[in-house]
Amino acid sequence: QVQLVESGGGLVQAGGSLRLSCAASRRTFFNYAMGWFRQAPGKEREFVGAISWSGGSTYYTDSVKGRFTISRDNAKITIYLQMNSLKPEDTAVYYCAADPGTPVGGAWAADYWGQGTQVTVSS
């Protein structure tokens, strides 16, 4: 069973930074691509970014490129989403996700999800 546990959400002012963490089981971490989606109130869930199981490839949606960075820590079997220059429109529940496949053409059909963590950016 794939279990993903997010942490690190919170309230931050526009222009600030937050780092989200997602811990997984060892089997998941070393066999699955992992990444993040987000869902703002009244909107559909959208892909944010992902990293391949090897860490050799990263993928981002256009709206976060240059501001968000996904990384892996193999020793801690955890991935991170470093979010800089945050904007009010980044406010959403952020979900960690995992899947054997990697994003294609900017889309990712992840099969496994965490419980979500709230990120609120005030203006």
N, CA, C and O of each residue as an XYZ file, in Angstrom:
492
protein
N       0.845     -1.187      0.000
C       0.000      0.000      0.000
C       0.886      1.243      0.000
O       1.872      1.328      0.731
N       0.507      2.196     -0.835
C       1.274      3.427     -0.944
C       0.729      4.436      0.045
O      -0.453      4.779      0.011
N       1.591      4.906      0.921
C       1.197      5.938      1.881
C       2.087      7.159      1.702
O       3.311      7.053      1.641
N       1.457      8.301      1.619
C       2.163      9.567      1.450
C       1.706     10.515      2.550
O       0.505     10.681      2.768
N       2.644     11.131      3.238
C       2.316     12.007      4.354
C       2.957     13.365      4.122
O       4.181     13.494      4.115
N       2.101     14.396      3.928
C       2.594     15.745      3.684
C       2.726     16.521      4.995
O       2.069     16.219      5.991
N       3.587     17.518      4.959
C       3.698     18.458      6.069
C       4.296     19.753      5.545
O       4.870     19.788      4.457
N       4.158     20.827      6.336
C       4.828     22.069      6.005
C       3.952     23.195      5.494
O       4.455     24.281      5.206
N       2.663     22.964      5.376
C       1.797     24.042      4.921
C       1.653     25.126      5.977
O       2.134     24.981      7.101
N       0.988     26.211      5.605
C       0.776     27.289      6.558
C       0.389     28.576      5.879
O       0.013     28.597      4.707
N       0.487     29.654      6.639
C       0.135     30.991      6.165
C       1.404     31.792      5.951
O       2.288     31.813      6.808
N       1.492     32.452      4.807
C       2.660     33.260      4.487
C       2.212     34.483      3.702
O       1.198     34.443      3.004
N       2.962     35.562      3.816
C       2.654     36.758      3.044
C       3.157     36.607      1.620
O       4.092     35.852      1.351
N       2.525     37.336      0.718
C       2.970     37.350     -0.674
C       4.441     37.731     -0.752
O       4.906     38.640     -0.065
N       5.159     37.010     -1.607
C       6.592     37.223     -1.736
C       7.419     36.332     -0.831
O       8.638     36.252     -0.982
N       6.766     35.661      0.110
C       7.463     34.799      1.047
C       7.701     33.409      0.499
O       7.443     33.130     -0.672
N       8.205     32.530      1.380
C       8.563     31.179      0.991
C       7.996     30.160      1.972
O       7.786     30.456      3.148
N       7.755     28.966      1.468
C       7.372     27.822      2.287
C       8.014     26.586      1.675
O       8.301     26.550      0.479
N       8.236     25.570      2.512
C       8.715     24.298      1.998
C       7.783     23.193      2.478
O       7.568     23.017      3.677
N       7.237     22.458      1.525
C       6.408     21.305      1.834
C       7.246     20.039      1.769
O       8.184     19.934      0.979
N       6.891     19.086      2.613
C       7.568     17.793      2.634
C       6.560     16.692      2.397
O       5.386     16.825      2.743
N       7.022     15.605      1.806
C       6.171     14.437      1.608
C       7.008     13.202      1.871
O       7.970     12.926      1.153
N       6.637     12.463      2.903
C       7.340     11.234      3.250
C       6.602     10.033      2.673
O       5.372      9.991      2.651
N       7.377      9.060      2.208
C       6.786      7.868      1.603
C       7.494      6.623      2.131
O       8.528      6.708      2.794
N       6.920      5.486      1.826
C       7.599      4.237      2.157
C       8.799      4.066      1.224
O       8.859      4.668      0.152
N       9.741      3.244      1.647
C      10.951      3.057      0.851
C      10.620      2.477     -0.529
O      11.194      2.896     -1.535
N       9.700      1.517     -0.572
C       9.349      0.881     -1.843
C       8.759      1.913     -2.802
O       9.078      1.917     -3.991
N       7.906      2.778     -2.285
C       7.302      3.806     -3.130
C       8.358      4.787     -3.609
O       8.423      5.126     -4.791
N       9.175      5.232     -2.683
C      10.118      6.297     -2.988
C      11.084      5.914     -4.087
O      11.414      6.746     -4.932
N      11.546      4.674     -4.097
C      12.579      4.271     -5.052
C      12.022      3.592     -6.294
O      12.786      3.080     -7.111
N      10.713      3.580     -6.446
C      10.119      2.980     -7.642
C       9.115      3.885     -8.355
O       8.722      3.614     -9.490
N       8.707      4.950     -7.689
C       7.659      5.786     -8.228
C       8.168      7.212     -8.468
O       9.005      7.726     -7.726
N       7.646      7.826     -9.511
C       7.757      9.275     -9.620
C       6.876      9.885     -8.532
O       5.818      9.348     -8.205
N       7.318     11.001     -7.982
C       6.538     11.660     -6.932
C       6.423     13.141     -7.253
O       7.264     13.708     -7.950
N       5.371     13.753     -6.736
C       5.200     15.168     -7.044
C       4.042     15.783     -6.308
O       3.609     15.287     -5.267
N       3.539     16.883     -6.866
C       2.538     17.682     -6.176
C       1.437     18.150     -7.121
O       1.682     18.491     -8.278
N       0.232     18.154     -6.595
C      -0.911     18.803     -7.193
C      -1.429     19.829     -6.187
O      -1.042     19.821     -5.018
N      -2.302     20.707     -6.656
C      -2.967     21.628     -5.747
C      -4.398     21.861     -6.203
O      -4.734     21.720     -7.379
N      -5.233     22.225     -5.226
C      -6.624     22.521     -5.523
C      -7.056     23.744     -4.736
O      -7.073     23.736     -3.505
N      -7.401     24.786     -5.458
C      -7.903     26.013     -4.845
C      -9.417     25.926     -4.712
O     -10.052     25.165     -5.441
N     -10.005     26.687     -3.801
C     -11.461     26.641     -3.621
C     -12.204     26.923     -4.912
O     -11.938     27.920     -5.585
N     -13.131     26.048     -5.256
C     -13.953     26.242     -6.439
C     -13.257     25.913     -7.753
O     -13.808     26.149     -8.828
N     -12.047     25.370     -7.666
C     -11.302     25.050     -8.886
C     -10.953     23.569     -8.924
O     -10.992     22.876     -7.906
N     -10.615     23.104    -10.109
C     -10.193     21.721    -10.257
C      -8.762     21.542     -9.747
O      -7.968     22.482     -9.704
N      -8.468     20.306     -9.367
C      -7.111     19.996     -8.952
C      -6.185     20.150    -10.156
O      -6.512     19.708    -11.258
N      -5.025     20.781     -9.943
C      -4.086     20.983    -11.037
C      -2.700     20.457    -10.686
O      -2.285     20.457     -9.528
N      -2.009     20.015    -11.707
C      -0.642     19.532    -11.570
C       0.287     20.702    -11.263
O       0.196     21.756    -11.892
N       1.185     20.511    -10.291
C       2.165     21.537     -9.951
C       3.541     21.131    -10.450
O       4.185     21.885    -11.180
N       3.990     19.964    -10.068
C       5.305     19.514    -10.476
C       5.565     18.093    -10.026
O       4.833     17.557     -9.194
N       6.611     17.475    -10.575
C       6.949     16.106    -10.224
C       8.436     15.876    -10.437
O       9.119     16.641    -11.117
N       8.915     14.784     -9.825
C      10.310     14.393     -9.975
C      10.345     12.896    -10.224
O       9.609     12.143     -9.587
N      11.189     12.459    -11.140
C      11.286     11.050    -11.463
C      11.858     10.268    -10.283
O      12.436     10.850     -9.365
N      11.692      8.934    -10.316
C      12.149      8.141     -9.183
C      13.657      8.272     -8.983
O      14.147      8.172     -7.859
N      14.389      8.495    -10.070
C      15.835      8.627     -9.975
C      16.261     10.033     -9.559
O      17.405     10.254     -9.162
N      15.335     10.972     -9.654
C      15.681     12.364     -9.389
C      16.316     13.062    -10.575
O      16.682     14.234    -10.484
N      16.450     12.355    -11.685
C      17.137     12.923    -12.828
C      16.302     13.873    -13.660
O      16.835     14.656    -14.447
N      14.991     13.803    -13.486
C      14.107     14.664    -14.271
C      13.086     15.328    -13.367
O      12.550     14.707    -12.448
N      12.826     16.593    -13.640
C      11.772     17.313    -12.933
C      10.829     17.943    -13.944
O      11.207     18.230    -15.080
N       9.610     18.149    -13.513
C       8.562     18.655    -14.374
C       7.776     19.701    -13.578
O       7.514     19.517    -12.389
N       7.404     20.798    -14.244
C       6.658     21.854    -13.572
C       5.594     22.423    -14.497
O       5.772     22.482    -15.714
N       4.497     22.838    -13.902
C       3.538     23.595    -14.665
C       4.075     25.000    -14.875
O       4.859     25.492    -14.064
N       3.660     25.649    -15.955
C       4.254     26.926    -16.341
C       4.133     27.991    -15.244
O       5.041     28.805    -15.074
N       3.040     27.990    -14.514
C       2.792     29.066    -13.552
C       3.751     29.046    -12.355
O       3.838     30.032    -11.624
N       4.464     27.948    -12.150
C       5.375     27.874    -11.005
C       6.844     27.775    -11.419
O       7.727     27.791    -10.562
N       7.108     27.674    -12.693
C       8.495     27.561    -13.154
C       9.294     28.784    -12.722
O       8.845     29.922    -12.859
N      10.488     28.523    -12.197
C      11.329     29.604    -11.714
C      11.043     30.012    -10.284
O      11.832     30.744     -9.685
N       9.930     29.556     -9.722
C       9.583     29.896     -8.333
C       9.578     28.666     -7.424
O       9.968     28.755     -6.260
N       9.142     27.530     -7.945
C       9.033     26.304     -7.160
C      10.122     25.316     -7.597
O      10.497     25.256     -8.768
N      10.607     24.559     -6.642
C      11.622     23.540     -6.925
C      11.281     22.262     -6.164
O      11.022     22.293     -4.961
N      11.283     21.147     -6.877
C      11.066     19.839     -6.256
C      12.416     19.146     -6.125
O      13.235     19.175     -7.043
N      12.631     18.530     -4.986
C      13.877     17.794     -4.764
C      13.590     16.532     -3.962
O      12.519     16.386     -3.374
N      14.555     15.627     -3.947
C      14.435     14.367     -3.224
C      15.581     14.234     -2.238
O      16.701     14.664     -2.513
N      15.299     13.642     -1.096
C      16.330     13.272     -0.135
C      16.242     11.769      0.059
O      15.360     11.280      0.766
N      17.146     11.040     -0.562
C      17.076      9.577     -0.515
C      17.270      9.035      0.899
O      16.669      8.024      1.262
N      18.087      9.686      1.682
C      18.330      9.200      3.042
C      17.078      9.318      3.906
O      16.844      8.480      4.778
N      16.278     10.344      3.671
C      15.069     10.573      4.464
C      13.825     10.068      3.762
O      12.722     10.218      4.288
N      13.971      9.479      2.595
C      12.858      9.012      1.747
C      11.725     10.040      1.748
O      10.572      9.732      2.047
N      12.095     11.243      1.409
C      11.185     12.388      1.435
C      11.437     13.242      0.203
O      12.575     13.386     -0.244
N      10.362     13.807     -0.342
C      10.521     14.826     -1.368
C      10.089     16.162     -0.787
O       9.350     16.228      0.195
N      10.568     17.216     -1.417
C      10.271     18.563     -0.949
C       9.758     19.413     -2.100
O      10.124     19.209     -3.257
N       8.912     20.357     -1.763
C       8.484     21.386     -2.701
C       8.866     22.724     -2.079
O       8.195     23.204     -1.165
N       9.930     23.317     -2.568
C      10.358     24.631     -2.113
C       9.615     25.669     -2.930
O       9.733     25.709     -4.155
N       8.858     26.499     -2.256
C       8.031     27.496     -2.930
C       8.528     28.890     -2.548
O       8.467     29.286     -1.384
N       9.012     29.613     -3.531
C       9.506     30.972     -3.322
C       8.642     31.968     -4.079
O       7.869     31.593     -4.961
N       8.778     33.224     -3.730
C       8.021     34.296     -4.400
C       6.539     33.945     -4.485
O       5.925     34.069     -5.544
N       5.979     33.513     -3.384
C       4.599     33.062     -3.371
C       3.638     34.202     -3.672
O       3.868     35.355     -3.309
N       2.552     33.839     -4.350
C       1.514     34.787     -4.749
C       0.187     34.355     -4.140
O       0.003     33.177     -3.832
N      -0.730     35.282     -3.965
C      -2.047     34.889     -3.432
C      -2.709     33.789     -4.262
O      -3.438     32.960     -3.716
N      -2.467     33.771     -5.557
C      -3.067     32.737     -6.407
C      -2.456     31.354     -6.194
O      -2.949     30.374     -6.752
N      -1.400     31.259     -5.403
C      -0.851     29.959     -5.036
C      -1.613     29.328     -3.865
O      -1.362     28.178     -3.504
N      -2.533     30.077     -3.282
C      -3.321     29.557     -2.177
C      -4.132     28.346     -2.621
O      -4.889     28.416     -3.589
N      -3.970     27.238     -1.908
C      -4.636     25.996     -2.277
C      -4.298     24.926     -1.249
O      -3.431     25.107     -0.394
N      -5.008     23.804     -1.355
C      -4.575     22.603     -0.658
C      -3.596     21.889     -1.589
O      -3.901     21.638     -2.755
N      -2.438     21.573     -1.066
C      -1.401     20.920     -1.856
C      -1.363     19.440     -1.490
O      -1.318     19.073     -0.316
N      -1.383     18.603     -2.518
C      -1.403     17.163     -2.346
C      -0.130     16.540     -2.908
O       0.271     16.828     -4.035
N       0.485     15.699     -2.122
C       1.578     14.882     -2.615
C       0.992     13.721     -3.408
O      -0.068     13.201     -3.062
N       1.677     13.318     -4.466
C       1.185     12.237     -5.312
C       2.344     11.346     -5.750
O       3.504     11.757     -5.743
N       2.002     10.125     -6.126
C       3.000      9.177     -6.607
C       2.398      8.313     -7.700
O       1.197      8.046     -7.713
N       3.246      7.883     -8.610
C       2.793      7.032     -9.702
C       3.997      6.380    -10.351
O       5.079      6.968    -10.359
N       3.842      5.180    -10.896
C       4.974      4.556    -11.594
C       5.420      5.352    -12.819
O       6.596      5.312    -13.183
N       4.506      6.068    -13.454
C       4.838      6.845    -14.632
C       5.153      8.292    -14.316
O       4.819      8.799    -13.245
N       5.792      8.942    -15.255
C       6.151     10.356    -15.126
C       5.223     11.209    -15.997
O       4.545     10.683    -16.879
N       5.192     12.516    -15.753
C       4.328     13.381    -16.554
C       4.662     13.314    -18.046
O       5.812     13.118    -18.437
N       3.632     13.479    -18.854
C       3.777     13.514    -20.308
C       3.024     14.722    -20.829
O       1.832     14.880    -20.569
N       3.711     15.560    -21.553
C       3.051     16.710    -22.146
C       2.432     17.651    -21.140
O       1.407     18.275    -21.414
N       3.061     17.759    -19.950
C       2.547     18.657    -18.929
C       1.425     18.087    -18.105
O       0.886     18.787    -17.247
N       1.048     16.846    -18.327
C      -0.027     16.206    -17.575
C       0.510     14.970    -16.859
O       1.457     14.330    -17.315
N      -0.112     14.652    -15.732
C       0.326     13.513    -14.929
C      -0.878     12.860    -14.284
O      -1.618     13.495    -13.532
N      -1.066     11.582    -14.587
C      -2.191     10.848    -14.036
C      -1.724     10.021    -12.859
O      -1.556      8.807    -12.974
N      -1.512     10.676    -11.720
C      -1.014      9.989    -10.537
C      -2.109      9.130     -9.910
O      -3.275      9.523     -9.872
N      -1.726      7.971     -9.428
C      -2.683      7.037     -8.846
C      -2.777      7.131     -7.327
O      -3.771      6.695     -6.746
N      -1.766      7.688     -6.676
C      -1.725      7.664     -5.220
C      -1.583      9.093     -4.691
O      -0.877      9.927     -5.258
N      -2.287      9.336     -3.578
C      -2.398     10.702     -3.055
C      -2.209     10.733     -1.546
O      -2.540      9.783     -0.837
N      -1.661     11.863     -1.072
C      -1.642     12.129      0.351
C      -2.923     12.819      0.778
O      -3.851     12.980     -0.016
N      -2.966     13.226      2.041
C      -4.196     13.814      2.586
C      -4.304     15.304      2.316
O      -5.383     15.875      2.476
N      -3.241     15.937      1.921
C      -3.256     17.355      1.589
C      -2.805     18.242      2.734
O      -2.976     17.896      3.903
N      -2.229     19.388      2.394
C      -1.822     20.378      3.380
C      -2.160     21.761      2.831
O      -1.929     22.046      1.655
N      -2.706     22.612      3.688
C      -3.181     23.920      3.249
C      -2.028     24.911      3.170
O      -1.210     25.018      4.083
N      -1.986     25.631      2.056
C      -1.066     26.758      1.889
C      -1.912     27.998      1.610
O      -2.709     28.019      0.672
N      -1.731     29.017      2.425
C      -2.466     30.265      2.263
C      -1.475     31.404      2.126
O      -0.605     31.593      2.976
N      -1.617     32.160      1.047
C      -0.734     33.297      0.788
C      -1.565     34.566      0.875
O      -2.496     34.762      0.093
N      -1.231     35.415      1.813
C      -1.983     36.654      2.000
C      -1.347     37.782      1.184
O      -0.137     37.815      0.961
N      -2.201     38.693      0.755
C      -1.708     39.812     -0.073
C      -1.314     41.002      0.777
O      -0.880     42.024      0.246
